Amino acid sequence: MKNKVELLGYYGSDKIIAQSAWTSTTRDLTPEKLERVPALINQLWNAGHETPFEKGMVHFLVDTDIASHIHLLKHRISSFNGESARYKELKEDKYYIPEDWNNIKLNPTVIQDLENGLDWTKVDYNATWDEVLFRYNELGNHLYHEALKDLTPVLGRKRAKESARYFKTYASQIQGDVSFNMRSFANFINLRKSEHAQLEIREVANEMLELVKAIPDNPFEHTLKAMGYE
């Protein structure tokens, strides 16, 4: 039920970024110029010469809740393709339950509602909010599949799929394919790794950054350092 991030691949390196910057003079990589790559990368970034950083790319596959999916879509300088409930039935019922909801008890008002017959959650009076959200998603997913069965003969498969998804909750997880050049990756990390960002997208940003740091031979070592992500 956790959000997932996978690094599919990358292109470029500190050397490629430096070589792009040196195109204005000469791209020849002499031993002396190779030694200057770390200093050049730092100088470029801190002076605001960010175009060369677009020559480095990172590519991820993510499974996230709808809210985090929307946060990713808002970064228009990235490239994003996502799973579509309009074009296919979502047969895998994935959803996210916030871990910080664990052990938070129901308030007396909700308990009173349950006693008055609002028992759609099928939880007992000692339930916690993470359990309620779990049941709520289970119910929504069940209704989604059942509605598809009944709507399809009447409305057609296309309309049935695009309208039955209204039973899916904001916690539903969908898959996305997202890539950033290193300039846009810094923009994403700065905004979404911030303490002011929502917890779920902050965790996605942290995981993306750690995956890039862990690429064998650390090809973006000096780029990440210049950006402040050592």
Buried (B, 14 or more C-beta within 10 A) or exposed (E): BEBEBEBEEBBBBBBBBBBBBBEEEEEEEEEEBEEEBBEBBBEBBEEEEBEBBBBBBBBBEBBBBBEBBEBBEEBEEBBBEBBEBEEEBBEEBBBBBBEEBEEEEBEEEBBEBBEEEEEEBEBEEEBBBBBBBBBBBBBBBEBBBEBBEEBBEEBEEEEBBBBBBEBBBEBBBBBBBBBBBBBBBBBBBBBBBEEEBEEBBBBBBBBBBEBBEEBEEEBBBBBBBBBEBE
